């Protein structure tokens, strides 16, 4: 019995050892392929080489040994084993959700459309179309903040996405952010020069910018007039730097002027001036 147990234990150890060596062989082969393809930075090559040496020594693996290649090699590389086989299925699911969302959008079921696009995004988060479509649904729900964020994300993923630029321009115009809207529509037209909607929207935004500028000027004019009135000296006109009003409001000056006008000399001067002015 003891002999049978020892034999079974020996076989189990050999099986486990072979399995571990196969795993180590696959890892070492993968690391070596990274070196051969120059897939790592030059500064990291030495670290990778040391790792290969340590693993080879620990598990007794030699990639150049043909016998080990036959014994330990596997049909698939680590890259193939860990490749995402579910990607095509997720793409199909995401596209189906997009189409379902489009149908909800056409039928004015806007929240349902948002839900479908959100599920599509969760499957393929790097697809700009799903964000742009969801932005359209958010616009219908008057959720312009989320619509703006989705348009910006779509543009981040695909800077040449004209529809995303145009949709963002619409959001900005609705929020009365006309300068930003103008930039977006110009970019959309740059990408699609013959699109009539972008042309019309750009013209509307530029008209709004002119109206906004005129309204600002009209608002500033009364303020400027008020400031000028406040800056103008009070008490009469200013002639050649001499403010007559100040003299008229000065009691001392008025007393002196009254005394002078009542003096006989001033009255004689005034009489002669009037007499000379009337002669022909």
C-alpha positions in Angstrom: 0.0 0.0 0.0 2.8 2.4 1.0 4.5 1.6 -2.3 1.3 2.5 -4.3 1.0 5.8 -2.4 4.6 6.7 -3.1 4.2 5.9 -6.7 1.0 8.0 -7.0 2.7 10.9 -5.2 5.6 10.7 -7.6 3.4 10.8 -10.6 1.4 13.7 -9.2 4.5 15.7 -8.6 5.7 15.0 -12.1 2.4 16.1 -13.6 2.3 19.3 -11.6 5.9 19.9 -12.4 5.2 19.4 -16.1 2.2 21.8 -16.0 4.3 24.5 -14.2 7.1 24.1 -16.7 4.6 24.5 -19.6 3.3 27.7 -18.0 6.9 29.0 -17.4 7.8 28.0 -21.0 4.9 30.0 -22.4 5.8 33.0 -20.3 9.5 33.0 -21.2 8.6 32.5 -24.9 6.3 35.6 -24.7 8.9 37.7 -23.0 11.5 36.7 -25.5 9.1 37.6 -28.4 8.7 41.1 -26.8 12.5 41.5 -27.0 12.7 40.2 -30.5 10.0 42.6 -31.7 11.5 45.6 -29.8 8.2 46.0 -28.1 9.7 47.4 -25.0 11.7 50.6 -24.3 15.5 50.3 -24.4 15.8 51.0 -20.7 13.5 48.1 -19.9 15.3 45.5 -22.1 17.8 44.6 -19.4 15.1 44.0 -16.8 13.2 41.7 -19.2 16.4 39.8 -20.0 17.1 39.3 -16.3 13.5 38.0 -15.8 13.9 35.5 -18.6 17.2 34.2 -17.1 15.6 33.9 -13.6 12.6 32.0 -14.9 14.6 29.7 -17.1 16.9 28.8 -14.2 14.0 28.3 -11.7 12.0 26.0 -13.9 14.9 24.5 -16.0 13.5 25.8 -19.2 15.6 26.4 -22.4 13.9 27.8 -25.5 16.7 26.5 -27.7 16.2 22.9 -26.6 14.2 21.1 -29.3 13.1 18.4 -26.9 11.6 20.9 -24.5 10.0 22.7 -27.4 8.2 19.4 -28.3 7.3 18.6 -24.7 6.5 22.0 -23.3 5.3 24.0 -26.3 1.6 24.8 -26.7 -0.4 25.5 -29.8 -1.3 29.1 -28.9 0.8 31.9 -27.7 -0.1 33.9 -24.6 -1.3 36.7 -26.8 -3.7 34.3 -28.5 -4.8 32.7 -25.3 -5.7 36.1 -23.8 -7.1 37.7 -26.9 -10.7 39.0 -26.5 -12.8 36.5 -28.5 -15.9 38.2 -27.3 -15.1 41.5 -29.1 -17.1 40.7 -32.3 -20.1 39.7 -30.2 -19.9 42.9 -28.2 -19.7 44.9 -31.4 -22.8 43.3 -32.7 -24.6 43.9 -29.5 -23.6 47.5 -29.3 -24.6 48.1 -32.9 -28.0 46.5 -32.2 -28.5 48.8 -29.2 -27.6 51.8 -31.3 -30.2 50.9 -33.9 -32.7 50.3 -31.1 -31.8 53.7 -29.7 -32.2 55.3 -33.1 -35.7 53.9 -33.4 -36.7 55.2 -29.9 -35.4 58.6 -30.9 -37.5 58.7 -34.1 -40.6 57.8 -32.0 -39.8 60.5 -29.4 -39.0 58.0 -26.7 -36.0 60.0 -25.6 -35.2 58.4 -22.3 -35.4 54.9 -23.8 -33.0 56.1 -26.5 -30.6 57.4 -23.8 -30.7 54.0 -22.1 -29.9 52.1 -25.3 -27.0 54.4 -26.2 -25.7 54.1 -22.6 -25.6 50.3 -22.8 -23.9 50.6 -26.2 -21.2 52.8 -24.7 -20.7 50.3 -21.9 -19.9 47.7 -24.5 -17.8 49.9 -26.8 -16.6 52.9 -24.8 -14.4 54.1 -27.6 -17.1 54.5 -30.3 -17.7 58.2 -30.9 -21.1 57.6 -32.7 -22.8 56.3 -29.5 -21.9 59.5 -27.6 -23.0 61.8 -30.4 -26.3 59.9 -30.7 -26.9 60.0 -27.0 -26.2 63.8 -27.1 -29.1 64.1 -29.6 -31.4 62.3 -27.1 -30.2 64.5 -24.2 -31.0 67.6 -26.3 -34.5 66.4 -26.8 -34.7 66.0 -23.0 -33.3 69.6 -22.6 -30.4 68.2 -20.7 -27.8 70.4 -22.4 -25.0 69.9 -19.9 -24.9 66.1 -20.6 -25.4 66.7 -24.3 -22.4 69.0 -24.3 -20.3 66.5 -22.4 -21.2 63.7 -24.9 -20.4 65.9 -27.9 -17.0 66.8 -26.4 -16.3 63.1 -25.7 -17.2 62.2 -29.3 -14.9 64.9 -30.6 -12.1 63.7 -28.3 -12.5 60.2 -29.8 -12.8 61.4 -33.3 -11.7 65.1 -34.0 -12.9 64.8 -37.6 -16.5 64.0 -36.6 -18.4 66.8 -38.3 -21.8 65.9 -36.8 -20.4 66.0 -33.3 -19.0 69.5 -33.9 -22.3 70.7 -35.4 -24.3 69.2 -32.5 -22.0 70.9 -30.0 -22.5 74.1 -31.9 -26.3 73.7 -31.5 -26.0 73.1 -27.8 -23.8 76.2 -27.3 -26.3 78.3 -29.3 -29.2 77.1 -27.2 -27.2 78.1 -24.1 -26.5 81.6 -25.8 -22.8 80.9 -25.9 -22.6 82.2 -29.4 -18.9 82.6 -29.8 -18.3 79.0 -28.9 -21.1 78.0 -31.1 -19.6 79.9 -34.0 -16.3 78.0 -33.6 -18.1 74.7 -33.6 -20.1 75.4 -36.8 -17.1 76.7 -38.6 -15.2 73.5 -37.8 -18.2 71.4 -38.9 -18.3 73.4 -42.2 -14.6 72.9 -42.6 -15.2 69.2 -42.5 -18.4 69.2 -44.6 -18.3 72.4 -46.7 -21.5 71.6 -48.6 -23.7 70.9 -45.5 -26.6 73.4 -45.7 -27.6 73.0 -42.1 -24.2 74.0 -40.8 -24.2 77.0 -43.1 -27.7 78.2 -41.9 -26.8 77.6 -38.3 -23.5 79.5 -38.6 -25.4 82.4 -40.2 -28.0 82.5 -37.4 -25.3 82.4 -34.8 -23.3 85.3 -36.4 -26.6 87.3 -36.6 -27.1 86.7 -32.9 -23.5 87.8 -32.2 -24.2 91.1 -34.0 -27.4 91.7 -32.2 -25.7 90.9 -28.9 -22.9 93.4 -29.7 -25.5 96.1 -30.6 -27.4 95.5 -27.4 -24.2 95.8 -25.4 -23.4 99.2 -27.1 -26.9 100.5 -26.4 -26.6 99.5 -22.8 -23.2 101.3 -22.5 -24.3 104.6 -24.1 -26.6 105.9 -21.2 -23.9 104.9 -18.7 -21.3 106.9 -20.7 -23.6 109.9 -20.9 -24.2 109.8 -17.2 -20.5 109.6 -16.5 -19.9 112.7 -18.8 -22.6 114.7 -16.9 -21.1 113.8 -13.6 -17.6 114.9 -14.8 -18.9 118.3 -16.2 -18.4 121.2 -13.7 -21.6 122.6 -12.2 -22.6 126.3 -12.0 -22.4 127.6 -15.6 -20.3 127.4 -18.7 -16.5 127.3 -18.7 -15.1 129.9 -21.0 -11.4 129.6 -21.8 -10.8 127.9 -18.5 -12.8 130.7 -16.6 -15.9 129.4 -14.9 -18.4 132.3 -14.8 -20.7 130.4 -12.5 -18.1 130.3 -9.8 -17.8 134.1 -9.9 -21.6 134.6 -9.8 -21.9 132.3 -6.8 -19.1 134.2 -5.0 -20.7 136.8 -2.5 -17.4 138.8 -2.3 -17.2 139.2 -6.0 -20.9 140.1 -6.3 -20.5 142.8 -3.6 -17.5 144.3 -5.4 -19.3 144.2 -8.7 -22.4 146.0 -7.2 -20.2 148.7 -5.6 -18.4 149.3 -8.9 -21.6 149.6 -10.9 -23.0 152.2 -8.5 -19.8 154.3 -8.6 -20.1 157.7 -10.6 -17.0 156.8 -12.7 -18.5 153.5 -13.9 -21.9 155.1 -14.7 -20.1 157.9 -16.7 -18.2 155.2 -18.6 -21.3 153.2 -19.3 -23.1 156.4 -20.6 -20.3 157.2 -23.0 -20.2 153.7 -24.3 -23.9 153.7 -25.0 -23.7 157.1 -26.6 -20.8 156.1 -28.9 -22.5 152.9 -29.8 -25.6 154.7 -31.1 -23.9 157.2 -33.5 -23.6 156.6 -37.2 
